[in-house]
Amino acid sequence: MRTLNRQLGVLLLLLSGFSSVTQAELARINLIMSATLVAASCEVSVGSDEQYVYMGNWSLRQSTSTLPTMPAARFVINLENCSGLKKGVSVTFSGTANPTEPTLLALSGSGSAKNVAIALLDQNRSFLPLGQTLLVDAPANGGRTAVLVFFSQYRATGPVTPGKGDADATFKLSYE
């Protein structure tokens, strides 16, 4: 009986050693979670997030090297469900900068006009350089919607040659 107990004890000891092997750590994964919680925000209305702004067809004789007189095309960013805004909404436009005038949007795509760029203007038609932040006042009287009005306008950066006048811009909103 003693040999059976000893064999059983050795067997249990061996099994307990195996159980610790089966519980071995296979891997360790570190998760880093990050979030920013904001009290103030708005939603960009459907249709305001991706827009096509038609700027017209222009004759080359209208497109001298003094293009600031070209008509500006209006576009609007509508915001809704705004809440908790103290100061307003900061808007920053970005995009590929024109190599000659880096404050202007470069034209993109094959067949583009030469020596032409696109200027962005605020609601007062004042020039808004790429990357510059503009603070737009919060909706009045606790309103929950905001209409942000902007304009785009062709500008000459040298002697203009005809072609397409397309460009892409992205806007970023910050709530204050």
N, C-alpha and C positions, 0 to 999 in steps of 0.2 A: 504494500500500500504506500509505503514511503517513497518508493521509486516512482509510482504513479503520481503522487502529489508533487514530487520534485519535477517530473517531466511536465506536468500540467502547469506548475509555476514557471518553469523555463519557457514553455509555450506561451503563457499569458504575458510574460515579460517581453518575449519577441514580438507578439502581436501588438502590445502597447507601443513598442518602438516603431512598428510599421504604421500605426495609426497617426503618430506624429509626422511621419513622412507624407501621408495622404493629406494632411492639413497644411502642407508647406505653402508658403506665399509664392504665387506664380508671377505676379507683377504688381506694381504700385503705379497708380495713375493719379496725377495731380490735376485738379480742375481749378481753373481760375475763372471766376465769374465776375463780370463787371456790368454795371448799369448806371444810368443817370436818371434820377427821378426829378421831374420838373413839375412845378405847380402851374406854370403858365404855358399855354400852347394854343395852336389853331390847327385846323386841317386844311390842306390845299384842296379846293373844290375840283371835282371831276372836270376835265377839260382844261384846267389851268396848269396841270403838271407837264403835259407835252403839247406844245403849241407850234403851229406853223404861222409865221408872220409874213404876210404878202407885202413886199416892198415895191412892187410895180415893175414895169418895163420902161427903160429910159434910153433915149437917143444919146449917142456919144457926144453930139454937139452940146447936149445939156450937161454933160459930165466933164467939165473942164477941171483943172486942178484946184478949183475952189468949190468943191462939193458941199460945204456946209449949208449951202442954200437949197440943197435937194430936200424935198418933202420928207418928213419923218412919218414912220408907220407906227401907229398906236397898238399896244398890246397890254393885256390886263392879267394880273394874278389875283384870283378871288380866293379869299380865306373865309372859312366858316367854323362854327363851334369854338370861337375864341373864348378863352377864360383866363382870368388871373393876370392879364397883362397890366403892368404898372406903367412902363414907358411906351412900349410899342413893339414893333417887329423890325429887326435888322435884316436887310436884304443885301446879299453879296453875289454878284455875277462873276462867273469864271468861264474860261474857254481858251482856245488857242489864240495867243496874242499875235498881232501883226508884227512881222520882223522890223519894219520901219518905224511904226508907231505902236509900242507895246501896250498902250492903254486902250487900243482898239481891237476888235475881233478880226482875226484873219479870215479871208474867204477860204472855203475848203472845196475839195473835189477837182477833178480834171475839167479843163475848159473854163476855169475861173477867170474873171476879168483881172487885169494886171493893175497894180498901184491903186487898188480900192480896198477899203476896210469898212467895218461897220461900227458906228459909235452907238453906245447906249445912253439914253437920256432919262432923267427922272420925270415926274409928273409936270414939273414946271419947264420942261425941255432944257434943263441944265445938264451939261455933260457929266456922265457918271463913268469914270475910268474902270476898266476891268480890275477886279480884286478889291475895289474900294467899297466899304460898307456904308449903307445908307439906312438911317433910322427913320422909320415911318411911324407916325403917332398911332397910339392904341385907338381902337374904335371908340367913338364918342358916346357918352352917356351909358357906359357899360354894354354897348352893343356887342353882338356875338359874331358879326361879319366885318370883313375889311376888303376894300377894293384897292389894290396896288396898281397904279397906272404908270406905264413906262412907254418909251418910244425908242425905235431904232432908226438909224439914218446912215446912208452911205457917205463916206468921206474919202477924198482923194489923198493918196500918199505920194503922188508923183504924176507924170503924164499917163492918163488912163487909156488902156486898150480894152476893147469890148470882150465880154464873156459872161459867164454865170456869176451871180452874186450871192452864193449861199454860204452860211456860217452856222455853227452850233454854239449855243451858250447854255450854261447850267446855272440855276439860282439856288442859293442856300439861305434858309431862314433861321434866325435865332430870335428867341422870345425873351423880352425883358420886362 
